[in-house]
């Protein structure tokens, strides 16, 4: 007899997740220079295994394949943040150099 694979659920509908984003300041009040920070942007949702939803950065995964996909999603978010931040910082440096 062939064992049935577990049914994978659509976690997107049952639990909202947080995502990563960044905030960029053209002039940080402390240094008067450009500054940026990565932060967790809470989208909502329920708790998981006693961890408050606002602390989670990924959805619960029912298999290694799902977990691997979730890690790749987080990597992609960080890569996208890096690209956006790089543009902002280089634009600020170019403006300073040409002034």
C-alpha angles and dihedrals in degrees: 000000000000115000113237117242115241113263110251114223128215099251092183091076098041099047132021116216139207123251134204124250139155137233120214127199119198088206120018108214090225098052105013086229132105114284136178139184134191114228141177112253110206114219096182134252141125135308122266125211093340094310115121113245091237089063096051119093097183142036122257111271124213097198141020089257091058092045091049090050090050092051089049089051090053091048089051091051091051091047090052091048090049091053093048093046092047090056092049095048095044091048089053092047092048091051090050093048094050094046 
